[in-house]
């Protein structure tokens, strides 16, 4: 049923790392070029949640692989909310989506569907939403759906489709610069975001050295510290503050003071969601329209250091620059690989699986082994964390 198929996948973002050895996996069906044993003729694709580098490379791979099997590809620019519209928001992808320029273009040419898109249809009951979605898919004769996802919008989709049926094959592709999706080593966009953030962290050291300052750089990542940790290491940060490990005020100040005494400057990488040193509360701020967002950690840490040590401390918020721009080669290759394997999986008769990157190969993870599992987070024995601490980088307290 479409209910079970999609509802299972769209809950795959929930947190805590799990090992691959703990999961039964399904080999990915090769279903080579030109093969389409299940006579799939049309598939729909969508990019759910926030954008990230390499989504277009993934779209390109899906279209080119589908073309080799005589399968038509339709884009859902507003995701499932777009299917509820009359007429449905859907279009067939043309050859421009298979262009090599898609490899380097950031964002999503399909357009993303986020939580705010669902407000347009809040007046409808769950049953009405499910009926309209099922009717649209049947009318369009779509045989399968591939979705990149990794954000809260996926849960909203799951709620909408809980009442729907129809047996449409559904394949998921993990994407998130936060890299917090369980059962995959990396998700699309993570490596590119790390590279961009690392370059920014390294760049501010020049001005920190020139003006004898402490500069605090705020990275995204929500409640997971993967992005900040990797970027901090690659960018040469002197301290890396993470959501998983509380800041010990005295330890942080002593560390910064020692670094500053030696180098006459210091650079701190900090996640957008940390426990603040003064209040112990999660770093948050209120937007102009009254919404609460994660962030404000860099400003708070810079103020704390400045007031405590009487140093000139400044802060930089990288924000959405980490989500935009061209993907690096790693993400281009991974996006291409997962996109192609997703089409092979649908044409090979697989469903209710997530295409997982396991470093050396792709695994089709059964969705009932992924849903309702906590999002990945850093643990004290994470190799990169141990490396940072071994080099004398302060990363908070693991106690």
N, C-alpha and C positions, 0 to 999 in steps of 0.2 A: 504493500500500500504506500501511496505517496506520503501518507501521514507518518508511518514508521520510518520510511526511507529518509525523508528530509528532516523530520524532527530529530532523528538520531544524529545526523551530521551537524546540524546547526547548533547543537549544544557542545560541540567539540572544543570550545574555547575555555571551558572551565578549568581551574588551576591545580597543580602539583605534578612534579616531574615523575614519570614512570619509565621504567627501563624497557627496552625492546624485548629483552628475554622474558619479561612477564606477560607479553602479549602474543596470542596466537595470530600469525599473519597469513595472509593469502598471497601466493605468488601472483605477480602482475602478469596478466595474459598478454603475450607479445602481439597477437593479432596483427601481423605485419602489413606493410603497405599494400593497399588494394584489397585486403581481406575485410569482410564485414559479414561474418556468419549469421548474425542475428538480424540482418537486413534493417539496420537503423538507417533512417533516411533524413531525419532532422534532429538537431540538438539545440538547446538553448544554453547560453552562457551568461553569467553575471559576475560582477566584482562587488562583493558586499563589504560594507564597513568602510573605514578610512582608506585612502589610497596609499600606495607605497611604490617604490621603484621596482620595476620588472613585471608589473601587471600586463603591460602591453606586449612584452616579449612572450608572456604566457598565452595571451589571446592569439598572437600570431602563430604559435605552435599548435594550438587547438585548431585553428582554421586550416593551416597547411596539412595537418594530419587528417582532418576530416575530409578535405578535398581529395586526398589520395584514396579515400574509401567511398567517394561519391556521396558524401553526407553534407547536407546543407547546414549552415550555422547561423543562428539568429541571436542577436544581442538583446538583453533586457536592461536598458539603461537605467531604469529605476528599480531594478530587482523585481521581487514579487508584488510590491505595491503597484508597479506599473502595469501588471497583468489585470489588476482590478479595474483599471480605467476603461472607459468605453469611447473609442476602441482601445484595445490593449496597447501599451507602449512597448513596441517590439519592432525590430528591423533586421533585414538580412545583411550579413556582413559582406562587403565587396572586397575586391582584390587589394584595396589600399590597406586593409587590416593584415594582409600577408606580406606587406612591404618590409624590407630590411630596416627601414627607419623606425619600425615598431620596437626593434631591439633596444634602442637607446632612448626612446621617448619616455619621459616620466608620467606619472598620473595614470589615469585609465581613460582610454578613448571611448569606452562604453559608458562611462559615467558610473559613479558609485551610489549605492543606496545606504543611507544611514538612518539612525533612529528618528530624526526629524521628518523624514519622508513619510513615516507611518501616521503622522498627525493628520495628513490629508484624508485618511480613510478611517479615522477613529470613530466616526459616526456609525460605521457598519458593525454588526455583530460578528463574532468569530465564525459563525456558521455561514453568514453572507459572504465573508471574505473567502472562506474555503470554497464555497460554491462557485464564486466568480473566477477564482484561480483555476479550479478544475475545468471549468467550461472553456476558459481561454486556452489552456493547454490542449484540450481536446479539439477545439476549433482550429488551432494552429498546427495540429498533428505533430507536436513535438514528442520525440521518442525518448529523450533523455536530457538531463540538465547537469551542467558542470558549474560549480561555483567556487571562486576563491573567497576565503573568509577567515575571520579570526577576531572579530569584534562583537560588541553587544548586539549589533543589528542582526546577527545570525540567530540569536535567541528570540528576537522579535519575529523573524520569519518563521521560526519553529512554532511559536504560539499561534500564528495565523494559520499555519498548515496542519495543525493538530487534528482538525476535523476533516481534512481533505483525503480523497482516495484516488486511485487511478493506476497504481503500479508503475509510475515513471521512474526509470533508473536514475540514480543520483550519485554523483562523484564529487568529493570535496578536495580542494587544494589549499593547504595551509599558507596563509600570508599574514605577516605582522612584523613591523619593525621591533616590536617588543620581544619577539621570539619566545612567547609564553605558552604556545600551543603544545599540548602533550603529544607524545608519540612521534615526534619528528625532531631530528637534531637541529635543523634550521628551518625557518619559514621564509617565504619570499619577502624580500625587502630588507631583511635584517642586516645582511652583510654590507649592503649599500649604505644603509643608515649609519652603521658603525664607521665606515670609511669617511663619510661626510663629517660626522661628529668628531672623529679623531683628528681630522685636518683642522677643524675649528679650535679644538683644545690645544693643539700644537702651535697654531698661529698666535693665540693670545699670549703665549709665553714671551714673544718678542717684545710686546708692549709692557708686559709685567717686568721683564728685565730692564727695559729702558727707563721705567719710572718707579722702580723699586716697589711694586705693588703686589698684592694678593688678588688674583682674579678667580672668581668662582663661575663655572660654566654649567648651566642646567641642561640636562638631556631628557628626552622623553623615555617612555618605557612603562608608564603606569606603575602598577605595584610590583613589577619584576625588574631586577637590576641588570639583566643581561646586556642591554645596549650601553648603559653607563659604564659597566665594568670593562667590556671589550674596548669601547672607545677611549676610556681613561687609560688603559694599558697602552693602546696603540698611540695615543696622543701624548704620552709622557706625563700624565698628571701625578702630582705629589700626594694627593689624597683622593679617594674615591668613596663617596657616601651613597649607600644603597638602601632600598626599602626594607630588605630582609634583615638588616643588622642595625640596631640603634646606635646613635652617636653618643659616645661618652665625652661629656664636655671637656673634662680635664685632659683626657688623652688627645682629643682633637687639637686643643689649644697648645699643648706641649709639642705636638708633632709639627704644627704650623710654625711655631716659634723657632724650633730647631732648624727646620728647612729654611726659614727666612734668614736666620742668623748666618747660615752657611752660604746661601745663594742670593740674598737680598731680594728675593721674590718667591712666590709660590703659586701653583695652579691647582685648583680643586675641581674635580668633576663630581657633579651631584645629580642624583635622580630627581625627577619632578615630584615623586611621592616618597618622602622620608619622614621620620619622626623628628620634629624640630628640636634643637638642643635646649631651648629655653622652656617650652611648654610641654614637649613630649607628644604633641598632637601631630596628625598627618598634615603635611603642607598642602594647603588649598587656598584658592582665592575666588572672589566673586566677579563675574563678568559684568559688563555694562547693562546687559539685559537681565541681570539677577540670577544667573546660573552659577552653580558651584563647579569649579574645575580643579583638577590636580595641578599643582605648580606653586611658584613663589618660593621654592626651596633655596634657590641661588641667592636671591635678595636677602632672605632670612639668615643664611649662613654667612654671607658677606658682612652683614650688619653685626652679627654675633662676634665675628673675628675682629672687626674694626673696633668695636666698643670694648672688647675684652683685652686686646693686645695693642690698642692705639696704633694700628697700621692702616695704610690706605688700601682698603679692600673694595673692589668693584665686582659687579656681576654681569653675566651675559646669558640670555635665554635663547637657545638655538631654535626652539619651537618647530614650526612646520618645515623649516629648511631641511630637516632630517627625513621628511616624507617625500620631498620633491626632488627633482633633478633626475639625471640619467642613472640607471642602475650600473653597477660594476659588472665585470665579466663573470664573476661567480654567480651572481643573481641571474644574469642573462642565461647562463647555461642551465641553472637549476630550474628556472621558470620554463624554459624550453622543454626540458626533460619531463617535468611533472605535467605540463600541458599535453604533450604527446602521449604520455602514458595514461592520462585520464581518458582521452578519446579511445585508445586501445582497450581500456577497461570496459567502457560502455559497449563498444562494438564486439567485445569478447564475451558479453553477457554478465559482466560483474556489476554489482550495485551495492549500495550502502557501505562504501569503503572510502577511506581518505588516502590519497597518494602521499606517502610519507618518505622523506629524504633520510636515508640511513647512512649517509657518508659514502658508501661504496655502491649502493644500489637503491632502487625504489621498492617500497613495500606497500601493499594494499592492506591497510589496517582496518579490520572490521569495526564499524562505527559503534556497535554495542559494547566494544571494549574501550571506547574513547569517551563517550558521553558521560556526563556526571562525574568526571574526574577533574580534580582541581588543576588550575593552570600551573605550568611549570614555574618554579621559582629557584633562586640560588640557594644552595645548601653549603654548609661549612666546608665540605670536601670537594666542592667544584674545582676542577684543576686550575682554571684561570684565576680564581680567587686565591688559591694557595700560592700560585706564582706571584701574584701582586703582593701578598703579605710577606712572602719570602724575600722580596726585594725592598722591604721597608716602606711600602705604600700603606697608609692608614686607610682601612676599609670599614671602620666601625667595630662594634663588639659582637662576636658570634655567640656570646653566652646568653 
